[in-house]
Amino acid sequence: MGLIEELGAWVAQQRWYAGKSHAPRFRVLDEQPVPGATRYLVMDDAGTLPVLYHVPLTRVAESFEPHAVVSRDDSGCLIDAARHAGFTVGMLADMGIDVSRVTGSRVLTGEQSNTSIVFDEDGQPAIILKLFRTLHHGENPDVTVQRVLSDAGSPYVPRFLGSLDADWPDVGLDSGVAHGTLGFAQEFLPGVRDGWAVALEAASEGRDFTTAARDLGTAVAGVHGALGSALETMDAGPGEVASTGAAWHRRLAIAASEVPAVAERLAAIDAVYRAALESRWPRLQRIHGDLHLGQVLAVPGDGWRIVDFEGEPLRPMTERAIPDLPPRDVAGMLRSFDYAGALAGGPDASGWAAACQDAFVESYTGAPGSVELDPVLLRALVLDKAVYESIYEARNRPHWLSVPLAGIDAALA
């Protein structure tokens, strides 16, 4: 078996491989020697659109963790370089980060679309490197947004430390060369828990979570304010409104064809959408784009940090950098509270979620940096999110379908 076959077989088994619905067809697009490894850029041409994967490899003489081994022979193992300090510390150095105090590293488990490596300084975790596994032309939105927020002194994101870019061939561009982000580093916050786990625990115990929800509303408003000041904004003109409305109705049509309960509510949902398209819209700006409780970190004694600004995973990367509606982030968080309450199954799930939602919105609207929340527009955005969720649950987790359907009914009530 040749390298591309071995490499392809290994990539297809990784959690970050996005083509599990089809038989892959891999080819090596680019191969470059880098400190401590060889960086392979591997294209999968089998899907609807080709996807480019970032796969750095290095050779070690000794045996290694089996799941990181791409191939082995008498001379040793060819392994995923993300698990080798010689390569990952070299990435930090290439970002201009002082690595003289780095004393160790480890790969975090549980990642799906990327690989995260934590580095110790003088024995204490201090830096986290996010290695992007799928590459795109242009700077990754996660880098753009977190750098801007960090430069602005925002207390609601981890401190940005540096990023690393690369060039590769791209016949689809006039220049013939693409330029994109390989990864970035930021401060590691010890002892944090993701907001989903914290909220789920509180909901299951029926414990009040409104103070945390208020703090989170303040944090989201602060991020919106900083992004609106630092990056491009624009009026929501007729074209932007029409494009958003078309997306709403496209998702609604899919949901109505796949979920009978949505079809029964089609006219009522459509009426909300049409009213929202006539409402007053705020200026469009950069937003998180995929905000929910799993995208925020609770720092012990120091409030919330918002992370993972790559945007909605199913949207093309070029669309994720386009100015959008800030209330979309608010709607995402409202739906997330609903999910936490429903799935926790606490003593008063709907009441718990409603109290969190009210506290979050009240705090957001009164905080510096917030954007006006037109109730009709916000209602449509909540409905659109729940409609999307109904498609996902019907396809993947039918036993959870009741959650978005209850959300649709609540928004229509």
C-alpha positions in Angstrom: 0.0 0.0 0.0 1.4 3.4 -1.0 1.5 6.5 1.1 -1.6 8.1 -0.3 -3.6 4.9 0.4 -2.3 4.6 3.9 -2.8 8.3 4.5 -6.3 8.2 3.1 -7.3 5.2 5.2 -6.1 7.0 8.3 -7.8 10.3 7.5 -11.1 8.6 6.8 -11.1 7.2 10.4 -10.6 10.6 12.1 -13.4 12.4 13.9 -12.5 15.6 12.0 -13.0 13.9 8.6 -16.2 15.4 7.2 -16.8 13.0 4.3 -18.2 10.0 6.2 -21.3 10.0 4.0 -19.3 9.0 0.9 -16.4 6.8 -0.1 -13.4 9.2 -0.1 -11.2 9.9 -3.1 -7.9 11.4 -1.8 -5.0 13.0 -3.6 -2.0 14.8 -2.2 -2.3 18.5 -3.3 0.8 19.8 -1.6 3.7 18.4 0.4 6.1 20.7 2.3 8.9 20.1 4.8 8.4 22.1 8.0 10.3 22.0 11.3 9.8 18.6 12.9 7.5 17.2 10.2 6.2 17.1 6.6 3.0 19.0 6.0 0.7 17.2 3.7 -2.4 18.9 2.2 -4.8 16.1 1.1 -7.8 16.8 -1.1 -10.9 14.6 -1.0 -12.6 15.0 -4.4 -15.4 12.6 -3.7 -18.0 14.9 -2.1 -20.3 17.5 -3.6 -17.4 20.0 -3.2 -13.7 19.1 -2.7 -12.4 19.4 0.8 -8.8 20.1 1.7 -7.3 18.5 4.8 -4.3 19.5 6.8 -2.3 16.4 7.8 1.3 17.0 9.2 3.2 13.8 9.6 6.5 12.9 11.3 8.5 9.7 11.6 9.5 8.2 15.0 11.7 5.3 15.7 9.8 4.0 18.7 6.3 2.5 19.0 3.5 5.1 19.4 -0.1 5.5 20.3 -1.9 3.3 17.8 -4.6 5.8 16.9 -1.9 8.3 15.8 0.0 5.9 13.6 -0.5 6.3 9.8 1.9 3.5 8.9 4.7 1.4 10.3 7.7 -0.5 9.0 11.0 -1.8 10.3 12.4 1.7 10.8 9.5 2.9 13.0 6.2 4.7 12.7 4.8 7.5 10.5 2.5 9.4 12.9 0.2 12.4 13.1 2.6 15.2 13.9 -0.1 17.0 16.0 0.9 14.5 18.7 4.7 15.2 18.5 6.2 18.1 20.4 8.9 18.7 17.9 6.3 19.8 15.4 3.7 21.5 17.6 6.2 23.5 19.6 7.8 24.5 16.3 4.4 25.9 15.2 4.2 28.1 18.3 7.7 29.4 17.5 6.8 30.1 14.0 3.9 32.3 15.4 6.5 34.3 17.3 5.6 32.9 20.7 8.4 32.4 23.2 8.7 28.7 23.7 11.6 28.7 26.1 9.4 27.9 29.1 7.4 25.2 27.4 7.8 22.0 29.4 5.2 19.6 28.0 2.1 19.2 25.8 -1.0 17.0 25.4 -3.7 16.7 22.8 -7.2 17.3 24.0 -9.8 14.5 23.4 -13.3 15.2 22.2 -12.5 17.6 19.4 -14.4 17.0 16.1 -13.5 19.5 13.4 -10.0 20.5 14.7 -7.2 19.3 16.9 -6.3 21.2 20.1 -3.0 20.9 21.9 -2.4 22.3 25.4 1.2 23.4 26.3 2.6 23.7 29.8 4.9 26.5 30.8 7.0 25.7 33.9 4.7 22.8 34.6 1.4 24.6 34.4 -1.0 24.7 31.4 -0.7 28.1 29.7 -1.2 27.9 25.9 -3.7 26.1 23.7 -3.0 25.6 20.0 -6.0 25.0 17.7 -4.7 23.1 14.6 -7.3 23.5 11.7 -7.9 20.2 9.9 -9.9 21.6 7.0 -8.3 24.5 5.1 -9.9 27.3 3.1 -8.5 30.3 1.2 -8.6 33.3 3.3 -8.1 33.9 7.0 -10.2 31.7 9.3 -13.0 33.7 10.9 -12.0 32.2 14.3 -8.6 33.9 14.0 -9.9 37.2 12.7 -12.5 37.6 15.4 -10.5 36.4 18.4 -7.5 38.6 17.4 -9.7 41.7 17.0 -11.4 41.1 20.3 -8.2 40.4 22.1 -6.6 43.5 20.6 -9.6 45.5 21.8 -9.0 44.3 25.3 -12.3 42.3 25.5 -12.5 40.4 28.8 -14.9 37.9 27.2 -12.4 35.9 25.0 -9.2 34.2 25.8 -6.1 36.3 25.0 -4.9 35.7 21.4 -1.2 34.8 21.1 -0.6 34.2 17.4 -1.5 32.4 14.2 0.2 30.6 11.3 -0.7 30.8 7.6 0.5 28.9 4.5 0.2 28.9 0.7 -0.9 26.0 -1.5 -1.8 25.5 -5.2 -5.3 26.4 -6.2 -6.2 26.3 -9.9 -9.6 28.0 -9.2 -7.9 31.3 -8.3 -6.5 33.7 -10.8 -3.2 33.7 -9.0 -3.1 29.9 -8.9 -2.2 30.1 -5.2 -4.4 30.0 -2.1 -3.5 31.5 1.3 -5.1 30.3 4.5 -4.8 29.7 8.2 -3.2 26.5 9.6 -3.9 27.2 13.2 -3.7 29.7 16.1 -2.8 29.9 19.7 -4.4 31.6 22.7 -4.1 31.5 26.5 -5.3 28.4 28.2 -7.7 28.9 31.0 -7.3 26.3 33.7 -10.3 24.9 35.5 -12.9 26.0 33.0 -16.1 24.1 32.2 -18.1 24.5 29.1 -21.4 26.3 29.5 -23.5 23.3 28.3 -22.2 21.0 31.1 -22.7 23.7 33.7 -26.2 24.6 32.6 -27.2 20.9 32.2 -26.1 20.2 35.7 -28.0 23.2 37.1 -31.2 22.3 35.1 -31.1 18.7 36.2 -31.0 19.8 39.9 -33.6 22.5 39.3 -31.0 25.0 40.5 -31.4 28.7 39.7 -29.2 29.7 36.7 -30.4 33.2 36.1 -27.4 35.0 37.5 -25.1 33.0 35.1 -27.6 33.7 32.2 -27.4 37.5 33.0 -23.6 37.4 33.0 -23.7 35.6 29.7 -26.0 38.2 28.2 -23.6 40.9 29.3 -20.7 39.0 27.7 -22.5 38.5 24.4 -23.4 42.2 24.2 -19.8 43.1 25.0 -18.6 41.0 22.1 -21.1 42.4 19.7 -20.2 45.9 20.7 -16.4 45.3 20.2 -17.0 43.6 16.8 -19.3 46.3 15.6 -16.6 48.9 16.4 -13.6 47.0 15.0 -14.9 45.3 11.8 -17.1 46.1 8.9 -20.8 46.9 9.4 -23.5 47.6 6.8 -27.2 48.4 6.6 -29.6 45.6 5.9 -30.7 46.6 2.5 -33.5 45.0 0.4 -31.0 42.5 -1.0 -29.8 41.3 2.4 -33.3 41.1 3.7 -34.5 39.2 0.7 -31.6 36.8 0.9 -32.2 36.1 4.6 -35.9 35.5 3.9 -35.1 33.1 1.1 -32.9 31.1 3.5 -35.6 31.0 6.1 -38.2 29.7 3.6 -35.8 27.2 2.1 -35.2 25.6 5.5 -38.9 25.8 6.2 -39.7 24.0 3.0 -37.2 21.2 3.8 -38.5 20.8 7.3 -42.2 20.7 6.2 -41.3 18.0 3.7 -39.5 15.8 6.3 -41.3 16.6 9.6 -45.2 16.4 9.5 -45.5 18.4 12.6 -43.7 21.3 11.0 -45.9 21.0 7.9 -48.9 21.5 10.2 -47.5 24.8 11.4 -46.3 26.0 8.0 -48.7 28.9 7.6 -48.2 30.2 11.2 -44.4 30.1 10.8 -44.6 31.7 7.4 -46.7 34.6 8.8 -44.0 35.3 11.4 -41.3 35.3 8.8 -43.2 37.7 6.6 -43.8 40.1 9.5 -40.1 40.0 10.4 -39.1 40.8 6.8 -41.1 44.1 7.2 -39.6 44.9 10.6 -36.8 47.3 11.5 -33.5 45.5 11.2 -30.2 46.5 13.0 -27.0 47.1 11.1 -25.3 43.9 10.0 -21.9 43.1 11.5 -19.6 40.2 12.3 -21.2 37.9 14.9 -20.3 34.6 16.5 -22.6 32.8 14.0 -23.0 29.5 15.9 -23.6 30.6 19.5 -24.8 28.1 22.1 -23.9 27.0 25.6 -21.2 24.6 24.2 -19.3 27.6 22.8 -18.8 29.4 26.1 -16.5 28.6 29.0 -17.2 29.3 32.7 -14.0 30.5 34.3 -13.9 29.9 38.1 -14.5 33.2 39.8 -14.0 35.2 36.5 -17.2 34.9 34.5 -17.6 33.7 30.9 -15.3 33.4 27.9 -16.8 33.0 24.4 -14.9 30.7 22.0 -15.1 29.0 18.6 -15.9 31.9 16.2 -15.7 29.8 13.0 -19.4 30.2 12.4 -22.0 27.7 11.4 -20.2 24.6 10.3 -22.5 23.9 7.3 -22.0 27.3 5.8 -19.2 27.9 3.2 -16.2 29.6 4.8 -16.6 32.6 2.5 -20.1 33.2 3.8 -19.1 33.1 7.5 -17.2 36.4 7.2 -20.2 38.3 5.8 -21.8 40.8 8.2 -24.9 39.2 9.8 -27.7 39.9 12.3 -26.5 40.1 15.9 -29.9 38.9 17.2 -29.0 35.6 15.4 -26.5 34.9 18.3 -29.2 35.8 20.8 -31.6 33.4 19.2 -29.0 30.6 19.3 -28.5 31.1 23.0 -32.2 31.1 23.7 -32.6 27.8 21.9 -29.6 26.4 23.8 -31.3 27.2 27.1 -34.4 25.4 25.9 -32.3 22.3 25.0 -30.6 22.3 28.3 -33.8 22.4 30.2 -35.5 19.8 28.1 -32.7 17.3 28.1 -31.8 17.7 31.8 -35.3 16.6 32.7 -35.3 18.6 35.9 -38.4 19.3 38.1 -39.6 22.2 36.0 -37.7 22.1 32.8 -39.7 24.6 30.8 -39.8 27.1 33.7 -36.1 26.8 34.2 -35.4 27.5 30.6 -37.8 30.4 30.4 -36.3 32.0 33.5 -32.8 31.7 31.9 -34.0 33.1 28.6 -35.7 36.1 30.2 -32.6 36.9 32.3 -30.3 36.6 29.3 -32.4 38.9 27.1 -32.9 41.4 29.9 -29.2 41.6 30.6 -28.2 41.7 26.9 -30.5 44.6 26.1 -29.3 46.6 29.1 -25.6 46.0 28.6 -23.0 48.2 26.8 -22.5 47.1 23.2 -25.9 45.4 22.8 -27.9 45.7 19.6 -31.6 46.5 19.7 -33.7 43.3 19.7 -36.9 43.9 17.6 -39.3 41.2 19.1 -40.7 40.3 15.7 -37.3 39.8 14.1 -36.0 37.9 17.2 -39.1 35.6 17.1 -38.4 34.8 13.5 -34.7 34.0 14.2 -35.7 31.7 17.1 -38.2 30.0 14.8 -35.6 29.6 12.0 -33.2 28.0 14.5 -35.9 25.6 15.8 -36.9 24.7 12.2 -33.3 23.9 11.4 -33.1 21.8 14.6 -36.2 19.9 13.6 -34.6 18.8 10.4 -31.4 17.7 12.2 -33.2 15.8 14.9 -35.6 14.1 12.4 -32.6 12.9 10.5 -30.2 12.0 13.3 -31.9 11.8 16.7 -35.7 11.3 16.3 -36.1 10.8 20.0 -35.1 14.5 20.5 -37.5 15.9 17.9 -39.9 17.0 20.6 -37.4 19.6 21.7 -37.4 21.8 18.6 -41.1 21.2 18.1 -41.9 22.5 21.5 -39.6 25.5 20.8 -41.6 26.2 17.6 -44.9 26.1 19.5 -43.5 28.4 22.2 -42.4 30.9 19.6 -45.7 30.8 17.9 -47.7 31.1 21.1 
